[in-house]
Amino acid sequence: MGLNLGFNEKDYKLVWAGMSGMSSYCVVSLLHSMVNCFGLPYAVLIHCGGNDIGIEPCGKLLFDMKFMFFVISQMLPGSKIMFSSILPRLSWRYSEDLKAMDDTRKRLNRGLKSYLKKLYYTIVYADFEDKHPSLFANDGIHLSFIGNDIFMHAMQSALEQFILTPHNLVFPIDL
């Protein structure tokens, strides 16, 4: 797909920004810097939150992430805002209780999808819910080569759906 998920051919320019261990608490300042460099974007896709699970209680993290999306909406008037759901993991940094961590992830995804559903776009990654080991790297946190390929393909398909059929606010449509 190349650096721009194949969107160069469609006259779209993608700018990637991220960092290892990214936290949702870094997103607003990162976006602020990007807007200063590149101007207001047509769309922004936010994929964060997984690294915050286990640091903050679920309710506080959900409140903080909702507030983050509110700030982003004020910062980027007219831009399409997209939330990329938090992916499952086979291992979590801050707890050995895999069920509790996954339940928190699911609650966050549900809460954010519900909060964002009327105005923003949400990508749901059903292919990862069975937590097949081949989708994950040996650490159980990061994606394997094939997992990353599936993740990027889903993102590409979601972006195309959101651009071509802007009234469909969830990808895939049938969820």
N, CA, C and O atoms as a DFTB+ gen file, in Angstrom:
700 C
 N C O
     1  1       0.826      -1.206       0.000
     2  2       0.000       0.000       0.000
     3  2       0.864       1.261       0.000
     4  3       0.377       2.336      -0.351
     5  1       2.105       1.153       0.377
     6  2       2.990       2.309       0.396
     7  2       2.785       3.156       1.637
     8  3       1.969       2.837       2.502
     9  1       3.533       4.231       1.707
    10  2       3.496       5.107       2.871
    11  2       2.137       5.783       3.064
    12  3       1.770       6.121       4.189
    13  1       1.407       5.978       2.001
    14  2       0.139       6.705       2.079
    15  2      -1.079       5.823       1.853
    16  3      -2.127       6.314       1.434
    17  1      -0.957       4.523       2.124
    18  2      -2.064       3.568       1.993
    19  2      -2.698       3.594       0.613
    20  3      -3.874       3.262       0.465
    21  1      -1.937       3.982      -0.393
    22  2      -2.452       4.027      -1.760
    23  2      -3.255       5.278      -2.081
    24  3      -3.852       5.366      -3.153
    25  1      -3.280       6.242      -1.175
    26  2      -4.084       7.440      -1.397
    27  2      -3.393       8.490      -2.262
    28  3      -4.045       9.449      -2.673
    29  1      -2.080       8.346      -2.559
    30  2      -1.393       9.307      -3.427
    31  2      -2.088       9.362      -4.788
    32  3      -2.227      10.427      -5.389
    33  1      -2.522       8.184      -5.261
    34  2      -3.162       8.101      -6.570
    35  2      -4.497       8.821      -6.594
    36  3      -5.011       9.119      -7.672
    37  1      -5.065       9.104      -5.447
    38  2      -6.371       9.756      -5.366
    39  2      -6.238      11.216      -4.951
    40  3      -7.220      11.851      -4.568
    41  1      -5.022      11.741      -5.030
    42  2      -4.733      13.132      -4.667
    43  2      -5.004      13.460      -3.207
    44  3      -5.337      14.598      -2.876
    45  1      -4.863      12.476      -2.340
    46  2      -4.919      12.715      -0.902
    47  2      -3.507      12.598      -0.365
    48  3      -2.718      11.780      -0.837
    49  1      -3.199      13.403       0.605
    50  2      -1.882      13.338       1.241
    51  2      -2.081      12.927       2.689
    52  3      -2.842      13.559       3.422
    53  1      -1.395      11.868       3.100
    54  2      -1.459      11.427       4.482
    55  2      -0.209      11.894       5.207
    56  3       0.898      11.835       4.672
    57  1      -0.401      12.351       6.413
    58  2       0.718      12.688       7.276
    59  2       0.593      11.795       8.500
    60  3      -0.428      11.816       9.186
    61  1       1.627      11.014       8.776
    62  2       1.630      10.086       9.904
    63  2       2.361      10.734      11.067
    64  3       3.425      11.327      10.889
    65  1       1.798      10.623      12.237
    66  2       2.477      11.129      13.430
    67  2       2.209      10.159      14.568
    68  3       1.065       9.770      14.801
    69  1       3.210       9.787      15.241
    70  2       3.054       8.886      16.364
    71  2       4.376       8.718      17.063
    72  3       5.409       9.223      16.623
    73  1       4.321       8.005      18.149
    74  2       5.546       7.752      18.890
    75  2       5.390       6.450      19.651
    76  3       4.281       6.031      19.984
    77  1       6.499       5.834      19.913
    78  2       6.470       4.602      20.678
    79  2       5.928       4.895      22.077
    80  3       6.346       5.853      22.727
    81  1       5.006       4.072      22.525
    82  2       4.424       4.269      23.848
    83  2       3.462       5.446      23.927
    84  3       3.216       5.975      25.011
    85  1       2.921       5.855      22.796
    86  2       2.035       7.030      22.747
    87  2       0.874       6.880      23.719
    88  3       0.299       5.803      23.875
    89  1       0.553       7.979      24.360
    90  2      -0.551       8.041      25.302
    91  2      -1.620       8.983      24.750
    92  3      -1.310       9.904      23.994
    93  1      -2.861       8.754      25.124
    94  2      -3.929       9.656      24.689
    95  2      -3.694      11.066      25.219
    96  3      -4.209      12.034      24.659
    97  1      -2.929      11.185      26.279
    98  2      -2.660      12.495      26.861
    99  2      -1.677      13.316      26.024
   100  3      -1.478      14.498      26.306
   101  1      -1.064      12.725      25.011
   102  2      -0.131      13.426      24.123
   103  2      -0.806      13.907      22.845
   104  3      -0.227      14.709      22.113
   105  1      -2.003      13.439      22.566
   106  2      -2.627      13.650      21.259
   107  2      -2.882      15.122      20.960
   108  3      -2.556      15.588      19.868
   109  1      -3.452      15.857      21.893
   110  2      -3.815      17.249      21.629
   111  2      -2.580      18.086      21.308
   112  3      -2.597      18.869      20.359
   113  1      -1.515      17.932      22.081
   114  2      -0.310      18.732      21.803
   115  2       0.330      18.311      20.478
   116  3       0.848      19.157      19.749
   117  1       0.300      17.022      20.161
   118  2       0.827      16.558      18.883
   119  2       0.021      17.138      17.722
   120  3       0.593      17.613      16.740
   121  1      -1.300      17.099      17.836
   122  2      -2.145      17.674      16.785
   123  2      -1.935      19.183      16.656
   124  3      -1.920      19.720      15.549
   125  1      -1.777      19.850      17.774
   126  2      -1.526      21.303      17.750
   127  2      -0.264      21.602      16.949
   128  3      -0.249      22.515      16.124
   129  1       0.789      20.833      17.192
   130  2       2.039      21.016      16.448
   131  2       1.843      20.741      14.961
   132  3       2.379      21.455      14.113
   133  1       1.074      19.707      14.653
   134  2       0.835      19.365      13.242
   135  2       0.032      20.450      12.536
   136  3       0.321      20.787      11.388
   137  1      -0.969      20.995      13.208
   138  2      -1.767      22.070      12.605
   139  2      -0.880      23.289      12.346
   140  3      -1.024      23.960      11.323
   141  1       0.033      23.572      13.270
   142  2       0.959      24.695      13.063
   143  2       1.851      24.470      11.855
   144  3       2.190      25.424      11.154
   145  1       2.239      23.220      11.596
   146  2       3.111      22.896      10.462
   147  2       2.365      22.767       9.139
   148  3       2.825      23.256       8.107
   149  1       1.208      22.104       9.175
   150  2       0.537      21.729       7.931
   151  2      -0.801      22.443       7.697
   152  3      -1.360      22.339       6.606
   153  1      -1.317      23.152       8.678
   154  2      -2.639      23.765       8.563
   155  2      -3.722      22.785       8.976
   156  3      -3.434      21.661       9.387
   157  1      -4.970      23.218       8.863
   158  2      -6.105      22.373       9.252
   159  2      -6.248      21.201       8.287
   160  3      -6.225      21.397       7.072
   161  1      -6.393      19.999       8.806
   162  2      -6.539      18.824       7.937
   163  2      -7.978      18.641       7.479
   164  3      -8.916      19.124       8.114
   165  1      -8.133      17.935       6.368
   166  2      -9.456      17.518       5.921
   167  2     -10.027      16.517       6.916
   168  3     -11.215      16.542       7.239
   169  1      -9.147      15.630       7.395
   170  2      -9.561      14.583       8.334
   171  2      -8.389      14.226       9.229
   172  3      -7.225      14.399       8.867
   173  1      -8.729      13.724      10.411
   174  2      -7.715      13.224      11.330
   175  2      -8.214      11.905      11.912
   176  3      -9.362      11.790      12.342
   177  1      -7.325      10.917      11.915
   178  2      -7.653       9.602      12.454
   179  2      -6.833       9.408      13.724
   180  3      -5.603       9.455      13.688
   181  1      -7.510       9.192      14.835
   182  2      -6.860       9.052      16.137
   183  2      -6.871       7.575      16.548
   184  3      -7.927       6.952      16.660
   185  1      -5.677       7.038      16.766
   186  2      -5.557       5.672      17.277
   187  2      -4.702       5.734      18.538
   188  3      -3.475       5.805      18.467
   189  1      -5.350       5.706      19.668
   190  2      -4.630       5.799      20.937
   191  2      -5.488       5.222      22.050
   192  3      -6.649       4.875      21.830
   193  1      -4.924       5.119      23.231
   194  2      -5.672       4.678      24.401
   195  2      -5.204       3.358      24.966
   196  3      -5.314       3.133      26.171
   197  1      -4.680       2.474      24.125
   198  2      -4.249       1.164      24.603
   199  2      -3.142       1.252      25.644
   200  3      -3.120       0.477      26.600
   201  1      -2.230       2.192      25.458
   202  2      -1.121       2.335      26.399
   203  2      -1.547       2.977      27.715
   204  3      -0.782       2.966      28.679
   205  1      -2.757       3.535      27.771
   206  2      -3.253       4.179      28.993
   207  2      -4.030       3.214      29.886
   208  3      -4.235       3.484      31.069
   209  1      -4.461       2.087      29.316
   210  2      -5.259       1.131      30.091
   211  2      -4.393       0.531      31.189
   212  3      -3.303       0.019      30.933
   213  1      -4.890       0.602      32.395
   214  2      -4.167       0.084      33.543
   215  2      -3.461       1.171      34.336
   216  3      -3.073       0.944      35.482
   217  1      -3.288       2.350      33.746
   218  2      -2.668       3.470      34.458
   219  2      -3.735       4.255      35.213
   220  3      -3.560       4.621      36.376
   221  1      -4.844       4.502      34.520
   222  2      -5.961       5.262      35.082
   223  2      -7.165       4.335      35.234
   224  3      -7.287       3.371      34.479
   225  1      -8.056       4.600      36.189
   226  2      -9.308       3.839      36.248
   227  2     -10.108       4.062      34.956
   228  3     -10.016       5.120      34.334
   229  1     -10.878       3.072      34.572
   230  2     -11.624       3.109      33.319
   231  2     -12.485       4.369      33.198
   232  3     -12.467       5.029      32.160
   233  1     -13.235       4.707      34.243
   234  2     -14.119       5.870      34.185
   235  2     -13.369       7.162      33.940
   236  3     -13.817       7.997      33.155
   237  1     -12.234       7.341      34.598
   238  2     -11.437       8.560      34.402
   239  2     -10.852       8.594      32.998
   240  3     -10.859       9.637      32.344
   241  1     -10.344       7.452      32.533
   242  2      -9.762       7.401      31.198
   243  2     -10.827       7.688      30.138
   244  3     -10.563       8.415      29.180
   245  1     -12.020       7.126      30.298
   246  2     -13.104       7.397      29.349
   247  2     -13.457       8.884      29.356
   248  3     -13.616       9.484      28.293
   249  1     -13.579       9.478      30.527
   250  2     -13.870      10.912      30.632
   251  2     -12.774      11.726      29.942
   252  3     -13.071      12.636      29.168
   253  1     -11.512      11.401      30.220
   254  2     -10.387      12.134      29.636
   255  2     -10.350      11.996      28.119
   256  3     -10.044      12.959      27.417
   257  1     -10.659      10.802      27.608
   258  2     -10.638      10.617      26.152
   259  2     -11.814      11.330      25.490
   260  3     -11.669      11.862      24.390
   261  1     -12.967      11.349      26.137
   262  2     -14.093      12.133      25.602
   263  2     -13.721      13.610      25.558
   264  3     -13.994      14.299      24.576
   265  1     -13.100      14.083      26.621
   266  2     -12.674      15.477      26.662
   267  2     -11.645      15.753      25.567
   268  3     -11.685      16.807      24.932
   269  1     -10.717      14.806      25.340
   270  2      -9.730      14.940      24.275
   271  2     -10.428      15.131      22.924
   272  3     -10.035      15.999      22.144
   273  1     -11.466      14.321      22.641
   274  2     -12.178      14.464      21.377
   275  2     -12.933      15.791      21.302
   276  3     -13.038      16.384      20.229
   277  1     -13.452      16.254      22.422
   278  2     -14.105      17.566      22.450
   279  2     -13.095      18.661      22.096
   280  3     -13.385      19.524      21.268
   281  1     -11.922      18.631      22.713
   282  2     -10.886      19.635      22.439
   283  2     -10.468      19.574      20.968
   284  3     -10.312      20.607      20.318
   285  1     -10.289      18.360      20.451
   286  2      -9.898      18.195      19.046
   287  2     -10.965      18.787      18.131
   288  3     -10.638      19.442      17.141
   289  1     -12.238      18.560      18.454
   290  2     -13.313      19.097      17.603
   291  2     -13.302      20.619      17.604
   292  3     -13.624      21.238      16.590
   293  1     -12.937      21.233      18.726
   294  2     -12.852      22.691      18.795
   295  2     -11.613      23.200      18.059
   296  3     -11.631      24.276      17.461
   297  1     -10.554      22.424      18.112
   298  2      -9.279      22.790      17.493
   299  2      -9.315      22.653      15.969
   300  3      -8.625      23.382      15.257
   301  1     -10.133      21.705      15.475
   302  2     -10.158      21.379      14.045
   303  2     -11.559      21.576      13.463
   304  3     -12.166      20.613      12.993
   305  1     -12.075      22.786      13.486
   306  2     -13.432      22.986      12.958
   307  2     -13.507      22.616      11.477
   308  3     -12.668      23.028      10.676
   309  1     -14.511      21.845      11.137
   310  2     -14.706      21.434       9.745
   311  2     -13.940      20.192       9.346
   312  3     -14.180      19.656       8.264
   313  1     -13.029      19.714      10.174
   314  2     -12.276      18.494       9.848
   315  2     -13.086      17.267      10.242
   316  3     -13.807      17.282      11.240
   317  1     -12.963      16.215       9.459
   318  2     -13.574      14.932       9.821
   319  2     -12.708      14.304      10.909
   320  3     -11.489      14.218      10.767
   321  1     -13.337      13.869      11.983
   322  2     -12.610      13.275      13.093
   323  2     -12.976      11.800      13.173
   324  3     -14.151      11.435      13.206
   325  1     -11.946      10.962      13.202
   326  2     -12.136       9.508      13.182
   327  2     -11.437       8.880      14.374
   328  3     -10.310       9.243      14.710
   329  1     -12.121       7.928      15.014
   330  2     -11.552       7.176      16.130
   331  2     -11.299       5.751      15.684
   332  3     -12.197       5.063      15.198
   333  1     -10.067       5.322      15.857
   334  2      -9.662       3.954      15.561
   335  2      -9.705       3.194      16.879
   336  3      -8.919       3.474      17.785
   337  1     -10.613       2.242      16.991
   338  2     -10.830       1.512      18.247
   339  2      -9.538       0.925      18.810
   340  3      -8.607       0.593      18.076
   341  1      -9.516       0.810      20.116
   342  2      -8.371       0.225      20.807
   343  2      -8.355      -1.273      20.535
   344  3      -9.355      -1.962      20.739
   345  1      -7.228      -1.763      20.082
   346  2      -7.086      -3.180      19.735
   347  2      -6.884      -4.042      20.979
   348  3      -6.348      -3.576      21.985
   349  1      -7.316      -5.299      20.905
   350  2      -7.020      -6.227      22.003
   351  2      -5.525      -6.538      22.031
   352  3      -4.793      -6.233      21.090
   353  1      -5.101      -7.136      23.106
   354  2      -3.710      -7.550      23.272
   355  2      -3.690      -8.923      23.931
   356  3      -4.662      -9.343      24.559
   357  1      -2.578      -9.602      23.776
   358  2      -2.375     -10.873      24.466
   359  2      -1.682     -10.644      25.808
   360  3      -1.656     -11.522      26.670
   361  1      -1.125      -9.450      25.963
   362  2      -0.393      -9.097      27.178
   363  2      -0.558      -7.595      27.401
   364  3      -0.626      -6.819      26.447
   365  1      -0.619      -7.198      28.660
   366  2      -0.760      -5.778      29.001
   367  2       0.387      -5.372      29.909
   368  3       0.879      -6.179      30.698
   369  1       0.807      -4.139      29.800
   370  2       1.969      -3.665      30.559
   371  2       1.695      -3.521      32.052
   372  3       2.587      -3.764      32.866
   373  1       0.504      -3.140      32.417
   374  2       0.265      -2.714      33.796
   375  2      -0.554      -3.688      34.630
   376  3      -0.929      -3.372      35.759
   377  1      -0.833      -4.862      34.089
   378  2      -1.595      -5.835      34.869
   379  2      -1.435      -7.221      34.274
   380  3      -1.284      -7.385      33.063
   381  1      -1.470      -8.203      35.139
   382  2      -1.461      -9.605      34.719
   383  2      -2.884     -10.108      34.486
   384  3      -3.074     -11.184      33.919
   385  1      -3.881      -9.341      34.918
   386  2      -5.287      -9.744      34.809
   387  2      -5.795      -9.410      33.402
   388  3      -6.349      -8.337      33.165
   389  1      -5.596     -10.349      32.483
   390  2      -5.934     -10.122      31.072
   391  2      -7.417      -9.843      30.872
   392  3      -7.783      -9.001      30.052
   393  1      -8.276     -10.545      31.616
   394  2      -9.717     -10.344      31.471
   395  2     -10.114      -8.936      31.898
   396  3     -10.890      -8.281      31.202
   397  1      -9.604      -8.465      33.016
   398  2      -9.935      -7.122      33.497
   399  2      -9.458      -6.063      32.509
   400  3     -10.172      -5.098      32.239
   401  1      -8.262      -6.238      31.976
   402  2      -7.725      -5.265      31.019
   403  2      -8.542      -5.267      29.729
   404  3      -8.827      -4.208      29.171
   405  1      -8.920      -6.459      29.253
   406  2      -9.712      -6.534      28.029
   407  2     -11.123      -5.993      28.259
   408  3     -11.689      -5.349      27.376
   409  1     -11.688      -6.249      29.425
   410  2     -13.008      -5.674      29.744
   411  2     -12.935      -4.150      29.752
   412  3     -13.856      -3.488      29.274
   413  1     -11.857      -3.587      30.286
   414  2     -11.665      -2.133      30.280
   415  2     -11.567      -1.619      28.848
   416  3     -12.190      -0.617      28.497
   417  1     -10.782      -2.308      28.022
   418  2     -10.648      -1.913      26.611
   419  2     -12.007      -1.900      25.920
   420  3     -12.334      -0.956      25.200
   421  1     -12.796      -2.948      26.139
   422  2     -14.114      -3.039      25.510
   423  2     -15.037      -1.924      26.011
   424  3     -15.781      -1.333      25.229
   425  1     -14.987      -1.640      27.315
   426  2     -15.814      -0.554      27.867
   427  2     -15.420       0.794      27.267
   428  3     -16.280       1.608      26.933
   429  1     -14.116       1.022      27.133
   430  2     -13.645       2.270      26.522
   431  2     -14.121       2.378      25.080
   432  3     -14.639       3.418      24.673
   433  1     -13.949       1.311      24.306
   434  2     -14.381       1.330      22.906
   435  2     -15.883       1.576      22.795
   436  3     -16.321       2.376      21.969
   437  1     -16.673       0.891      23.624
   438  2     -18.131       1.090      23.595
   439  2     -18.495       2.515      23.988
   440  3     -19.312       3.160      23.331
   441  1     -17.889       2.994      25.051
   442  2     -18.179       4.340      25.532
   443  2     -17.808       5.408      24.521
   444  3     -18.559       6.363      24.321
   445  1     -16.665       5.256      23.885
   446  2     -16.238       6.243      22.887
   447  2     -17.077       6.144      21.619
   448  3     -17.438       7.163      21.031
   449  1     -17.384       4.935      21.201
   450  2     -18.224       4.764      20.011
   451  2     -19.588       5.410      20.241
   452  3     -20.113       6.088      19.357
   453  1     -20.156       5.204      21.416
   454  2     -21.454       5.791      21.748
   455  2     -21.363       7.321      21.795
   456  3     -22.237       8.010      21.270
   457  1     -20.323       7.843      22.412
   458  2     -20.127       9.287      22.540
   459  2     -19.904       9.939      21.179
   460  3     -20.400      11.038      20.927
   461  1     -19.164       9.272      20.306
   462  2     -18.768       9.856      19.031
   463  2     -19.751       9.594      17.895
   464  3     -19.641      10.204      16.831
   465  1     -20.716       8.692      18.107
   466  2     -21.498       8.140      16.993
   467  2     -22.302       9.149      16.185
   468  3     -22.567       8.893      15.011
   469  1     -22.692      10.256      16.741
   470  2     -23.525      11.194      15.988
   471  2     -22.725      12.144      15.101
   472  3     -23.244      12.649      14.105
   473  1     -21.464      12.389      15.458
   474  2     -20.694      13.395      14.729
   475  2     -19.385      12.901      14.129
   476  3     -18.863      13.499      13.188
   477  1     -18.865      11.824      14.665
   478  2     -17.539      11.388      14.274
   479  2     -17.573       9.965      13.727
   480  3     -18.575       9.259      13.837
   481  1     -16.466       9.573      13.144
   482  2     -16.331       8.252      12.538
   483  2     -15.601       7.312      13.495
   484  3     -14.722       7.733      14.246
   485  1     -15.978       6.037      13.456
   486  2     -15.344       5.029      14.307
   487  2     -14.986       3.806      13.471
   488  3     -15.787       3.326      12.670
   489  1     -13.765       3.311      13.673
   490  2     -13.325       2.076      13.022
   491  2     -13.306       0.978      14.081
   492  3     -12.706       1.135      15.144
   493  1     -13.970      -0.134      13.776
   494  2     -14.017      -1.299      14.658
   495  2     -13.234      -2.419      13.967
   496  3     -13.419      -2.665      12.775
   497  1     -12.374      -3.086      14.704
   498  2     -11.502      -4.124      14.147
   499  2     -11.941      -5.502      14.613
   500  3     -11.320      -6.087      15.501
   501  1     -12.995      -6.016      14.025
   502  2     -13.541      -7.316      14.425
   503  2     -12.550      -8.457      14.204
   504  3     -12.599      -9.456      14.923
   505  1     -11.658      -8.332      13.231
   506  2     -10.698      -9.403      12.937
   507  2      -9.761      -9.693      14.104
   508  3      -9.167     -10.769      14.168
   509  1      -9.626      -8.751      15.016
   510  2      -8.691      -8.927      16.124
   511  2      -9.348      -9.456      17.397
   512  3      -8.649      -9.823      18.341
   513  1     -10.661      -9.501      17.436
   514  2     -11.361      -9.863      18.666
   515  2     -11.116     -11.299      19.115
   516  3     -11.205     -11.589      20.308
   517  1     -10.812     -12.196      18.194
   518  2     -10.534     -13.574      18.620
   519  2      -9.115     -13.717      19.177
   520  3      -8.759     -14.776      19.694
   521  1      -8.310     -12.667      19.077
   522  2      -6.954     -12.603      19.630
   523  2      -6.079     -13.763      19.139
   524  3      -5.355     -14.380      19.920
   525  1      -6.157     -14.045      17.862
   526  2      -5.338     -15.120      17.297
   527  2      -3.862     -14.756      17.475
   528  3      -3.449     -13.664      17.084
   529  1      -3.068     -15.647      18.054
   530  2      -1.659     -15.343      18.345
   531  2      -0.843     -14.887      17.133
   532  3       0.113     -14.127      17.289
   533  1      -1.206     -15.341      15.928
   534  2      -0.424     -14.961      14.749
   535  2      -0.573     -13.473      14.416
   536  3       0.211     -12.937      13.632
   537  1      -1.561     -12.808      14.999
   538  2      -1.758     -11.381      14.745
   539  2      -0.857     -10.501      15.605
   540  3      -0.764      -9.293      15.385
   541  1      -0.193     -11.114      16.586
   542  2       0.585     -10.350      17.551
   543  2       2.055     -10.741      17.522
   544  3       2.406     -11.882      17.222
   545  1       2.905      -9.770      17.841
   546  2       4.340     -10.027      17.988
   547  2       4.561     -10.863      19.250
   548  3       3.628     -11.094      20.020
   549  1       5.765     -11.301      19.452
   550  2       6.090     -12.158      20.601
   551  2       5.769     -11.506      21.945
   552  3       5.500     -12.211      22.918
   553  1       5.793     -10.171      22.018
   554  2       5.516      -9.498      23.293
   555  2       4.028      -9.490      23.642
   556  3       3.663      -9.154      24.769
   557  1       3.157      -9.858      22.685
   558  2       1.717      -9.897      22.928
   559  2       1.068      -8.532      22.964
   560  3      -0.142      -8.430      23.166
   561  1       1.842      -7.484      22.775
   562  2       1.339      -6.105      22.808
   563  2       1.268      -5.533      21.397
   564  3       0.232      -5.021      20.973
   565  1       2.368      -5.626      20.688
   566  2       2.438      -5.069      19.332
   567  2       1.918      -6.087      18.320
   568  3       1.802      -7.276      18.617
   569  1       1.610      -5.604      17.133
   570  2       1.109      -6.478      16.073
   571  2       2.261      -7.150      15.336
   572  3       3.356      -6.600      15.219
   573  1       1.986      -8.344      14.847
   574  2       2.939      -9.044      13.986
   575  2       2.879      -8.405      12.599
   576  3       2.089      -7.491      12.358
   577  1       3.714      -8.893      11.703
   578  2       3.699      -8.388      10.331
   579  2       2.309      -8.569       9.718
   580  3       1.760      -7.638       9.129
   581  1       1.745      -9.765       9.859
   582  2       0.427     -10.015       9.273
   583  2      -0.664      -9.231      10.009
   584  3      -1.601      -8.742       9.377
   585  1      -0.553      -9.107      11.328
   586  2      -1.506      -8.312      12.094
   587  2      -1.478      -6.851      11.671
   588  3      -2.522      -6.214      11.529
   589  1      -0.275      -6.329      11.471
   590  2      -0.137      -4.940      11.029
   591  2      -0.708      -4.757       9.632
   592  3      -1.327      -3.733       9.341
   593  1      -0.503      -5.747       8.765
   594  2      -1.034      -5.686       7.409
   595  2      -2.575      -5.656       7.438
   596  3      -3.190      -4.878       6.708
   597  1      -3.185      -6.480       8.261
   598  2      -4.652      -6.494       8.397
   599  2      -5.142      -5.169       8.970
   600  3      -6.141      -4.620       8.505
   601  1      -4.442      -4.656       9.978
   602  2      -4.771      -3.384      10.609
   603  2      -4.722      -2.243       9.583
   604  3      -5.657      -1.448       9.495
   605  1      -3.643      -2.165       8.815
   606  2      -3.494      -1.099       7.809
   607  2      -4.543      -1.227       6.707
   608  3      -5.083      -0.223       6.242
   609  1      -4.831      -2.457       6.289
   610  2      -5.848      -2.657       5.258
   611  2      -7.216      -2.206       5.760
   612  3      -7.972      -1.579       5.017
   613  1      -7.536      -2.516       7.001
   614  2      -8.809      -2.074       7.581
   615  2      -8.866      -0.553       7.643
   616  3      -9.898       0.048       7.341
   617  1      -7.750       0.072       8.038
   618  2      -7.713       1.543       8.082
   619  2      -7.919       2.137       6.690
   620  3      -8.675       3.094       6.525
   621  1      -7.248       1.568       5.695
   622  2      -7.395       2.044       4.324
   623  2      -8.851       1.917       3.872
   624  3      -9.412       2.859       3.312
   625  1      -9.457       0.764       4.111
   626  2     -10.852       0.539       3.707
   627  2     -11.787       1.498       4.433
   628  3     -12.725       2.027       3.836
   629  1     -11.535       1.721       5.713
   630  2     -12.373       2.642       6.488
   631  2     -12.262       4.058       5.944
   632  3     -13.273       4.740       5.775
   633  1     -11.047       4.503       5.671
   634  2     -10.858       5.858       5.129
   635  2     -11.587       6.016       3.799
   636  3     -12.239       7.032       3.557
   637  1     -11.474       5.004       2.938
   638  2     -12.191       5.050       1.656
   639  2     -13.699       5.121       1.880
   640  3     -14.389       5.895       1.217
   641  1     -14.219       4.310       2.818
   642  2     -15.654       4.341       3.109
   643  2     -16.070       5.711       3.615
   644  3     -17.082       6.253       3.171
   645  1     -15.307       6.275       4.535
   646  2     -15.677       7.556       5.125
   647  2     -15.628       8.689       4.107
   648  3     -16.403       9.642       4.191
   649  1     -14.710       8.582       3.140
   650  2     -14.607       9.613       2.098
   651  2     -15.729       9.453       1.075
   652  3     -16.363      10.431       0.680
   653  1     -15.969       8.207       0.647
   654  2     -16.946       7.961      -0.414
   655  2     -18.392       7.976       0.082
   656  3     -19.288       8.415      -0.640
   657  1     -18.623       7.506       1.290
   658  2     -19.986       7.478       1.843
   659  2     -19.949       8.115       3.236
   660  3     -19.998       7.413       4.246
   661  1     -19.862       9.446       3.283
   662  2     -19.656      10.135       4.558
   663  2     -20.793       9.970       5.562
   664  3     -20.625      10.319       6.730
   665  1     -21.936       9.450       5.143
   666  2     -23.041       9.237       6.085
   667  2     -22.870       7.953       6.890
   668  3     -23.550       7.776       7.900
   669  1     -21.977       7.050       6.470
   670  2     -21.697       5.822       7.229
   671  2     -20.611       6.133       8.250
   672  3     -19.441       6.266       7.893
   673  1     -20.992       6.247       9.510
   674  2     -20.063       6.712      10.539
   675  2     -19.305       5.600      11.245
   676  3     -18.443       5.882      12.078
   677  1     -19.607       4.331      10.932
   678  2     -18.900       3.214      11.549
   679  2     -18.379       2.290      10.455
   680  3     -19.081       1.993       9.489
   681  1     -17.143       1.845      10.620
   682  2     -16.572       0.855       9.714
   683  2     -16.249      -0.386      10.531
   684  3     -15.702      -0.275      11.628
   685  1     -16.575      -1.562      10.019
   686  2     -17.394      -1.824       8.836
   687  2     -18.859      -1.468       9.083
   688  3     -19.315      -1.387      10.223
   689  1     -19.571      -1.259       7.994
   690  2     -20.945      -0.769       8.045
   691  2     -21.861      -1.657       8.857
   692  3     -22.726      -1.147       9.569
   693  1     -21.705      -2.969       8.775
   694  2     -22.665      -3.881       9.398
   695  2     -22.521      -4.003      10.911
   696  3     -23.241      -4.801      11.511
   697  1     -21.626      -3.252      11.563
   698  2     -21.473      -3.355      13.018
   699  2     -22.303      -2.302      13.725
   700  3     -22.299      -2.236      14.954
